[in-house]
Amino acid sequence: MTDHHGSFVWYELMTSDTKAAEAFYKTVIGWDAADSGMPGVEYTLFSTNGTRVAGLMTVPPEAAAMGARPAWIGYIGCNDVDAVAAEIKMAGGRIMREPDDIPGIGRFAVAADPQGAVFCLFKGQGEPPEMPPMNTPGLIAWRELNAGDGPSAFDFYAGLFGWRKGQAMDMGPAGVYQIYGKGDVDFGGITTKMPEAPMPYWLYYINVADIEATHGRIGSNGGKVLHGPMEVPGGMWIVQGQDPQGAMFAVVGPKV
């Protein structure tokens, strides 16, 4: 059985208007969307060419009461949700929703690292399906943490999940961009957030086939471009943006 401890295994958009968000991502990214079919639960599944990519749901009332706004959240696989949740507390993080079961699916918890960035823990029932190559359009291929302090944030996650350091890039005034991963796979980058960002946050990059066409669709469908297009190492280009409900997301792809 594959060891998924420390790997990103799922993504979820919690938003204020699920129908509008569904229409936006179907048009901008090209995802398909379908109801999950779970009894008594309004949960939409985004997919690309039959591969499930992410979920879509309304921000839960209890989270909204705590000030939660529309946002993407990543699920990190772990061998024991309860044990890792306890480790998070010991390391200075918070458990925002205690470990709980999703019947027939797995066990999860919602957490925040010591600097406030939110993520989920997950242990599924059974082996997840094999994913297409990482550069497939529509897949989430890069996970970037804009931390309050990049080095200490890396230490927190490395202690929990065994992440290792990859290449470190000096970004000048923006500080060091530390690539991280596990084994021979790079998952993303960790950096210290810019001063104007109100709090630390995770940002997820979706592969697209044509960065310029996607860039145009963001604005023409009610979204907002925050940064880019900007070329990054490897000859790819990125755009960072917000969907119409305010959730931040990013795309990465070539200029065609």
C-alpha positions in Angstrom: 0.0 0.0 0.0 1.3 3.5 -0.9 2.4 5.7 2.0 0.4 8.9 1.6 1.5 10.4 4.9 2.6 14.0 4.2 1.2 14.1 0.6 -1.6 16.4 -0.5 -4.5 14.1 -1.3 -7.5 16.4 -1.8 -8.6 20.0 -2.2 -11.8 21.8 -1.4 -13.4 25.2 -2.1 -15.6 26.5 0.7 -17.6 29.4 -0.7 -20.6 31.7 -0.2 -22.3 30.8 -3.6 -21.6 27.3 -4.8 -23.6 27.7 -8.1 -21.7 30.8 -9.1 -18.4 29.3 -8.1 -19.2 26.1 -10.1 -19.9 28.2 -13.2 -16.7 30.2 -12.8 -14.3 27.2 -12.5 -16.1 25.2 -15.2 -15.6 28.2 -17.6 -12.2 29.4 -16.5 -10.5 26.0 -15.8 -12.6 23.7 -17.9 -13.6 21.4 -15.0 -16.6 19.2 -15.1 -18.9 19.3 -12.0 -21.4 16.8 -10.6 -23.2 16.3 -7.3 -21.4 13.9 -5.0 -24.5 11.8 -4.4 -23.9 11.7 -0.6 -27.3 11.6 1.1 -28.2 14.7 2.9 -25.0 16.6 1.9 -24.7 19.3 -0.7 -21.2 18.6 -2.1 -20.1 19.0 -5.6 -17.1 17.2 -7.2 -14.9 18.9 -9.8 -13.2 16.6 -12.3 -11.1 16.7 -15.4 -11.4 14.0 -18.0 -13.0 11.7 -15.4 -10.4 12.3 -12.7 -11.8 13.9 -9.5 -9.8 16.9 -8.6 -11.5 18.8 -5.8 -14.7 19.4 -3.8 -17.1 22.4 -3.6 -19.3 23.2 -0.6 -20.8 26.2 1.2 -18.8 27.6 4.1 -20.2 25.8 7.2 -22.2 28.0 9.5 -19.9 27.4 12.4 -16.9 28.4 10.3 -18.7 31.5 9.0 -19.5 32.4 12.6 -15.7 32.3 13.3 -15.1 34.7 10.4 -14.2 32.2 7.7 -14.4 33.6 4.2 -14.5 31.8 0.8 -11.2 29.9 0.4 -9.4 26.9 -1.0 -8.1 24.4 1.5 -5.8 21.4 1.0 -6.0 18.0 2.7 -2.7 16.4 3.7 -2.7 12.6 4.1 -1.6 11.1 7.4 -1.4 7.7 8.9 -3.3 8.7 12.1 -5.5 11.8 12.1 -5.9 11.8 15.9 -2.2 11.4 16.6 -1.2 14.1 14.2 -3.9 16.5 15.5 -2.4 16.0 19.0 1.1 16.7 17.6 -0.2 19.9 16.0 -1.4 21.2 19.4 1.9 20.3 21.0 3.8 22.2 18.2 1.8 25.4 18.8 -0.9 24.9 16.1 -4.7 24.8 16.6 -7.3 22.2 15.8 -10.3 24.1 14.4 -12.4 21.0 14.0 -11.6 18.0 16.0 -11.1 14.6 14.2 -14.3 13.3 12.8 -15.4 10.6 10.4 -17.0 11.0 6.9 -19.0 7.8 6.6 -17.6 5.5 3.9 -14.9 8.0 3.0 -12.4 8.5 5.8 -11.4 10.6 8.9 -10.4 14.2 8.9 -9.6 17.3 11.0 -9.3 21.0 10.3 -6.1 22.6 11.6 -4.1 25.8 11.6 -0.4 26.0 11.8 1.2 28.2 14.6 1.2 31.2 12.2 -2.5 30.8 11.3 -2.5 29.1 7.8 -5.3 26.6 7.6 -5.1 23.0 6.2 -6.8 19.7 6.8 -5.7 16.2 7.8 -7.1 13.2 6.1 -6.9 9.4 6.3 -9.0 7.7 3.7 -10.6 4.3 3.6 -8.8 2.2 1.0 -6.4 3.2 -1.7 -7.1 6.4 -3.7 -7.2 6.1 -7.5 -4.1 6.6 -9.5 -3.7 10.2 -10.7 -2.7 11.3 -14.3 0.8 12.9 -14.8 1.3 16.0 -12.7 1.4 18.3 -15.7 -2.1 17.3 -16.9 -4.3 20.4 -17.4 -6.9 20.7 -14.6 -4.9 19.1 -11.9 -3.6 21.0 -8.9 0.1 20.7 -9.2 1.8 23.2 -6.9 1.1 24.2 -3.3 2.5 27.4 -2.0 2.6 28.5 1.7 2.9 32.2 2.2 3.9 32.0 5.9 4.4 34.6 8.6 8.0 33.2 8.8 9.0 30.8 6.1 11.9 28.9 7.9 9.9 28.2 11.1 6.8 27.2 9.0 8.9 24.7 7.1 10.2 23.2 10.4 6.6 22.8 11.7 5.4 20.9 8.6 8.6 18.9 8.3 8.2 17.8 11.9 4.7 16.5 11.2 5.0 15.1 7.8 8.7 14.4 7.1 8.9 17.0 4.3 12.5 17.6 3.0 14.0 20.8 1.6 14.6 21.1 -2.1 16.1 24.0 -4.0 16.1 27.4 -2.2 15.8 30.5 -4.4 16.7 33.9 -3.3 13.9 36.2 -4.4 15.6 39.5 -3.2 13.3 41.7 -1.2 10.7 38.9 -1.2 13.1 36.6 0.7 13.9 32.9 0.2 11.5 30.7 -1.7 12.1 27.2 -0.3 10.9 24.3 -2.4 9.7 21.3 -0.3 8.6 17.8 -0.9 8.9 14.2 0.0 11.0 11.5 -1.5 11.8 12.5 -5.1 8.6 14.6 -5.5 8.5 18.4 -5.1 5.1 19.5 -3.7 5.5 23.3 -3.8 7.2 26.2 -2.1 7.3 28.0 1.2 8.1 31.6 1.6 7.6 34.5 4.0 4.4 36.4 3.0 4.6 40.0 1.8 3.8 42.6 4.5 0.6 43.7 2.8 -0.9 40.2 3.1 -3.1 40.3 6.2 -2.3 36.7 7.4 -0.5 33.6 6.3 -2.2 31.5 3.6 -1.9 28.5 1.3 -2.2 29.1 -2.4 -2.9 26.3 -4.9 -1.8 26.3 -8.5 -4.0 24.6 -11.2 -2.4 23.4 -14.4 -3.8 25.0 -17.6 -3.1 24.5 -21.2 -2.8 28.1 -22.2 -1.9 30.8 -19.6 -3.0 33.8 -21.8 -6.4 32.4 -22.6 -7.0 31.5 -18.9 -5.8 34.9 -17.9 -8.5 36.5 -20.1 -11.2 34.2 -18.9 -10.6 35.1 -15.2 -11.5 38.8 -15.7 -14.3 38.2 -18.2 -16.1 35.9 -15.8 -16.1 38.1 -12.8 -12.8 37.1 -11.2 -9.9 39.4 -10.4 -6.3 39.0 -11.5 -3.9 39.9 -8.6 -0.6 39.1 -10.2 0.7 38.0 -13.6 1.1 36.6 -16.1 4.7 36.1 -14.8 7.3 33.7 -16.1 8.7 31.2 -13.6 11.7 28.8 -13.8 11.1 26.0 -16.3 9.6 28.2 -19.0 6.1 28.2 -17.5 3.9 31.2 -16.6 1.7 31.8 -13.6 -1.3 34.0 -12.8 -2.6 34.6 -9.2 -6.2 35.7 -8.8 -9.5 35.7 -6.9 -12.7 34.1 -8.0 -15.9 36.2 -7.8 -16.6 35.1 -4.2 -13.2 36.2 -3.1 -11.3 32.9 -2.8 -7.7 33.1 -4.0 -6.4 30.6 -6.5 -3.6 30.4 -9.1 -2.9 28.9 -12.5 0.3 27.7 -14.1 0.9 26.9 -17.8 2.7 27.7 -21.0 2.2 30.5 -23.4 0.8 29.0 -26.5 
